[in-house]
Amino acid sequence: MPPPEDKKGVERFLGTVNYMAKFIPNLSTISEPIRKLLKKDNQFVWEHEQAKAFEEIKNALTSEKTLGYFNPNEKITLECDSSQFGLGAMVTQKGKPIAYASRSLSEAESRYAQIEKELLAVVFGLERFENLTYGQHVTVLSDHKPLEAILNKPICLSPPRLQRMLIRLHKFDITLNYKEGKNMFISDMLSRAYLKEKNVVDEQIEKDIHLYVNQIRDSWNVKDYKLKQIEAETSRDIDLQDLKKQILEGFPAKRNNLRRNLHEFFTNSEELSIQGDLILKGTKIIIPQTMRNEMLQILHSSYAGIEKSKQRARESIYWPRINKDIEDYVNRCSTCQTHRNSKQKEPLLPVEVPQLPWNTVGLDVFTLKGHDYLLCVDYYSKYPEVTKLFTKTAHGIITALKPIFARHAKARQELQSRQQKQKVFFDRYAKPCKQNFKKGDKVRVQLKDKWIEGRIHDKHQTRSYWINTDSDQAMYRRNTRFIRHDKSPPAAPAQGNSDSYNPVHSDNDKINPNNHLNKDKLTQSKHSGSLPSHDLLQSHSSAGTQKADIQTCRDSPPIQNSHYKTKCGRSIRPPPKLTL
């Protein structure tokens, strides 16, 4: 241990010695010449009197009265600490020191980040006292709290240099605990008053570390010109330069003590390291702000999905909120939005319990011994009515229902059979839609195998909306299963581009939401497992008239009918009046 060189060094030395005062008799008398240097009016002059007292105290600290004998049956505690240019370690048993050690850092080690220096101090202490620690369970005390998390994580998640040190610790059985630096007197003093000597073994280990780090660098599979570009942009990025400085100094214990622009890196502070001009999180390169959009384009160059793009990013690059940026970038991709998979079907809606008999009925058609029958069940009383059918057309079903409703009064609501058992099996592969759509929202609607841009015109029922598409200016009614929010930016109009997609749909898909006939006649698609169908349940006599009603002109507004049609398709025209 070299003698102090200034008053601050004297304070550090005396503070440590006072911690061991119970093992040194007459300490106040021996240290009196040194304590005189701390007086306010005295200049720091280290003379023979102070040197003699310093040597006496050192001899007392290392004498058999102060140091204890090592007992392999007792618990071993190792205190480790590092300073800017040195390492210190002390082995204790039952609070009594067994051995001390310190050394200076090499030129390369002095440029390590603080977390790397702290872990290097642990490695130094265990290897220096290997004759005491090998084969024994050792409790290691460190004043750097992130080391606790690093030793509990897989080695592959740590920075390259820390990986090499962690591998060297594998032969020891250790438990690392955090201890406040203000209570680690001896190890802190040893790390600051270190022995200035070269260690050939440490220099060889340093070469091994550089070799290992270079192997990690080669495994990035990044071209040299791209690495140089990242290094250049990193040196121009103000936030990353502040981060590099903070890594070298060490992160504070609380986020609030950190600069605001570095708050996002606080959670992963134990994984950050510096390799040349690059900043790494584990083995991944931290990308500067100016190159992040370029990296997103590279990740999504093959139009991979969100999870696949995230998987590619996890292999080599990182920046704060990278997962959110990837999600937003993929969701804004017009090509991916157009060719997305279909949404999952939604659960069946429960049937409300009616308040009166024959207020709600369920209908089903079944076949028995080659004959077709219509089953009509009252949802309130469970009373069934069975009628033989001569034809299963809409006209035949309506004809069979008329005498039933004549006997029991017409039902206010007719529903198809929706048994509870059917709902249970159906809902196994369904989930509710969490998206809410409002009038004017920009959406994409599924037409056949493409998702076409459009906007919400109005809400039709619980799960269906009227949508006006941008491609053909037609109106469609779609279930929420076939609607998605569109986050892609508006595409520029194509001029003379033969590759632009122009969807062509049948006239049966185009709906005028202002036509009350279509609203009543269209079959709902909310419980269908396929794309919604717009076929009308109608008699043959009204088919031609309804086809004309549901067609929509692209260039002119829909023509409103001047007559009213009933549910069975019969037209009711107002009587002609004389107009003058």
Residue pairs with C-beta under 8 A, 6 or more apart in sequence:
1 58
1 102
1 190
1 193
1 195
2 193
2 195
2 196
3 46
3 50
3 51
3 54
4 10
4 12
4 13
4 46
4 54
4 193
5 46
6 44
7 37
7 38
7 44
9 192
9 193
10 34
10 37
10 38
10 44
11 38
12 188
12 189
12 192
12 193
13 34
13 54
13 189
13 193
14 31
14 34
14 35
14 38
15 185
15 189
16 185
16 186
16 188
16 189
17 24
17 27
17 31
17 57
17 61
18 27
19 185
19 186
20 61
20 66
20 97
20 186
21 27
23 60
23 61
23 65
23 66
23 96
24 30
24 57
24 60
24 61
24 65
24 66
25 65
27 57
27 60
30 53
30 56
30 57
30 60
31 53
31 57
32 53
33 49
33 50
33 52
33 53
34 50
34 53
34 54
36 42
37 44
37 45
37 46
37 50
60 66
61 100
62 100
66 97
67 96
67 97
67 98
67 99
68 93
68 94
68 96
68 97
68 98
69 98
70 91
70 93
70 98
70 99
70 132
71 93
72 136
74 93
74 94
75 93
75 94
75 137
75 139
76 91
76 93
76 132
76 133
76 136
76 137
76 138
76 139
77 91
77 92
77 93
77 138
77 139
77 140
77 141
78 89
78 90
78 91
78 92
78 122
78 125
78 126
78 129
78 133
78 138
78 139
78 140
78 141
78 174
79 89
79 90
79 92
79 125
79 141
79 179
79 184
79 186
79 187
80 87
80 88
80 89
80 118
80 121
80 122
80 124
80 125
80 140
80 141
80 142
80 187
81 87
81 88
81 89
81 118
81 121
81 142
81 143
81 181
81 184
81 187
81 188
81 190
81 191
82 88
82 105
82 114
82 117
82 118
82 120
82 121
82 191
83 188
83 191
83 192
83 194
84 110
85 104
85 105
85 110
85 194
86 102
86 103
86 104
86 105
86 190
86 191
86 192
86 193
86 194
87 102
87 103
87 104
87 105
87 117
87 120
87 121
87 124
87 125
87 190
87 191
87 194
88 100
88 101
88 102
88 121
88 186
88 187
88 188
88 189
88 190
88 191
88 192
88 194
89 100
89 101
89 102
89 121
89 124
89 125
89 128
89 129
89 187
89 190
90 97
90 99
90 100
90 101
90 125
90 186
90 187
90 190
91 97
91 98
91 99
91 125
91 129
91 132
91 133
92 98
97 186
98 132
99 129
99 132
100 186
100 190
101 124
101 125
101 128
101 129
101 190
102 190
102 191
102 193
102 194
102 195
103 124
103 194
103 195
103 197
103 199
103 202
104 194
104 195
104 196
104 197
105 112
105 117
106 202
106 203
106 206
108 206
108 210
109 117
109 120
109 202
109 206
111 248
112 120
112 161
113 247
113 248
113 250
113 272
113 273
113 274
114 144
114 247
114 248
114 249
114 250
114 251
115 144
115 146
115 147
115 150
115 162
115 247
115 250
115 251
115 269
115 270
115 272
115 273
116 159
116 161
116 162
116 165
116 273
118 142
118 143
118 144
118 147
119 147
119 150
119 162
119 165
119 166
120 165
121 142
121 191
122 140
122 142
122 147
122 165
122 169
122 174
122 176
123 165
123 168
123 169
125 140
126 133
126 138
126 140
126 169
126 172
126 174
127 168
133 172
134 171
134 172
135 173
136 173
137 173
137 174
137 175
138 172
138 173
138 174
138 175
139 174
139 175
139 177
140 174
140 175
140 176
140 177
141 176
141 177
141 178
141 179
141 184
142 176
142 177
142 178
142 179
143 178
143 179
143 180
143 181
143 184
143 188
144 178
144 250
145 178
145 253
146 251
146 269
146 270
147 176
147 178
147 270
148 176
148 177
148 178
149 270
150 158
150 162
150 166
150 270
150 271
151 166
151 169
151 174
151 176
155 163
155 166
155 167
156 163
156 282
156 283
157 271
157 282
158 166
158 271
158 282
159 271
159 272
159 273
159 280
159 281
159 282
159 283
160 212
160 213
160 216
160 273
160 275
160 280
160 283
161 209
161 212
161 213
161 273
162 273
163 212
164 208
164 209
164 212
164 213
168 205
181 188
213 275
216 283
217 275
219 283
220 227
220 283
220 285
220 316
221 316
222 230
222 285
222 316
227 278
229 291
230 278
230 285
230 287
230 288
230 291
231 276
231 277
231 278
233 288
233 290
233 291
234 240
234 241
234 277
234 278
234 279
234 286
234 288
235 241
235 277
236 288
236 290
237 288
237 289
237 290
238 261
239 261
239 262
239 289
240 279
240 286
240 288
242 259
242 261
242 262
243 262
243 265
243 272
243 279
243 286
244 274
244 279
246 258
246 259
246 262
246 265
247 272
247 273
247 274
247 279
248 274
251 258
251 266
251 269
252 258
255 263
255 266
258 266
264 320
264 321
265 272
265 320
268 281
271 281
271 282
272 279
272 280
272 281
272 286
273 279
273 280
274 280
278 285
278 286
279 285
279 286
280 286
281 318
282 318
284 314
284 315
284 316
284 317
284 318
285 316
285 317
285 318
286 317
286 318
286 319
287 295
287 317
287 318
287 319
289 319
292 319
292 325
295 313
295 317
296 325
296 326
296 329
299 309
299 312
299 313
299 326
300 309
300 326
300 329
300 330
300 333
303 333
303 335
303 336
304 312
305 330
305 336
306 326
306 327
306 330
306 331
309 326
309 329
309 330
310 323
310 326
313 322
313 326
319 325
328 487
330 336
331 337
331 487
331 488
332 487
332 488
332 489
333 488
334 488
334 489
334 491
337 444
337 451
337 484
337 486
337 487
337 488
338 444
338 450
338 451
338 452
338 501
339 449
339 450
339 451
340 444
340 451
340 484
342 446
342 481
342 482
343 433
343 446
343 481
343 482
343 484
344 429
344 430
344 431
344 481
345 426
345 429
345 430
345 481
345 529
346 430
346 431
346 432
346 433
346 463
346 479
346 480
346 481
346 526
347 423
347 426
347 427
347 430
347 431
347 432
348 418
348 422
348 423
348 426
348 427
348 430
348 527
349 462
349 463
349 526
349 527
350 423
351 360
351 379
351 415
351 418
352 360
353 379
353 380
354 360
354 379
354 380
354 413
355 380
356 380
357 378
357 380
357 381
357 383
357 408
358 378
358 380
358 381
358 408
358 409
358 411
359 379
359 380
359 411
359 412
359 413
360 378
360 379
360 380
360 411
360 412
360 413
360 414
360 415
361 376
361 377
361 378
361 379
361 411
361 413
361 414
361 415
362 376
362 377
362 379
362 415
362 416
362 417
362 418
363 374
363 375
363 376
363 397
363 401
363 414
363 415
363 416
363 417
364 374
364 375
364 416
364 417
365 372
365 373
365 374
365 375
365 389
365 392
365 397
366 372
366 373
366 375
367 373
371 388
371 389
372 388
372 389
372 392
373 386
373 387
373 388
373 389
374 386
374 387
374 388
374 389
374 397
374 400
374 401
375 384
375 385
375 386
375 417
376 384
376 385
376 386
376 387
376 401
376 404
377 383
377 384
377 385
378 384
378 408
379 415
385 404
385 408
387 400
387 403
387 404
388 400
389 396
389 397
389 400
390 396
393 539
394 537
394 538
394 539
395 539
395 540
398 568
405 411
426 527
433 463
433 480
433 481
435 480
435 483
435 484
435 485
437 443
437 456
437 459
437 465
437 480
437 483
437 485
438 456
439 456
439 457
439 458
439 459
440 455
440 456
441 455
441 456
441 485
442 453
442 454
442 455
442 485
442 486
443 453
443 454
443 455
443 456
443 467
443 483
443 484
443 485
443 486
444 451
444 452
444 453
444 454
444 483
444 484
444 485
444 486
445 451
445 452
445 454
445 467
445 469
445 476
445 478
445 482
445 483
446 452
446 478
446 482
446 483
446 531
447 469
447 476
447 503
447 505
447 509
448 503
448 505
448 531
450 501
450 503
451 484
452 469
452 470
452 471
452 503
453 469
453 470
453 471
453 486
453 491
454 467
454 468
454 469
454 470
454 476
455 467
455 468
455 470
456 465
456 466
456 467
457 465
457 466
457 467
457 468
457 475
457 513
458 465
458 466
458 513
459 465
459 466
460 466
460 477
460 513
460 519
461 524
461 526
462 526
463 479
463 480
463 481
463 526
464 477
464 478
464 479
464 480
464 524
464 525
464 526
465 477
465 478
465 480
465 483
466 475
466 476
466 477
466 511
466 513
467 475
467 476
467 477
467 478
467 483
468 474
468 475
469 475
469 476
471 502
471 503
472 503
472 505
472 510
472 554
473 554
474 505
474 509
474 510
474 552
474 554
475 510
475 511
475 512
475 513
475 552
476 509
476 510
476 511
477 511
477 513
477 522
477 532
477 534
478 525
478 532
479 524
479 525
479 526
479 528
479 532
481 525
481 526
482 525
482 531
482 532
494 500
507 547
507 550
507 551
507 552
508 534
508 535
508 547
508 550
509 534
510 550
510 551
510 552
511 518
511 522
511 534
511 550
511 552
512 518
512 549
512 550
512 552
512 558
513 519
514 558
514 560
515 549
515 550
515 558
515 560
515 561
517 546
517 549
517 561
517 565
518 549
518 550
520 567
521 536
521 537
521 538
521 546
521 567
522 534
522 536
523 533
523 534
523 535
523 536
523 537
525 531
525 532
525 533
534 550
536 543
536 546
536 550
538 546
538 569
539 568
539 569
541 569
542 565
542 568
542 569
542 570
545 565
545 569
545 571
546 569
549 561
552 558
553 559
562 573
562 574
563 571
563 572
563 573
563 574
564 571
564 572
565 571
565 572
566 572
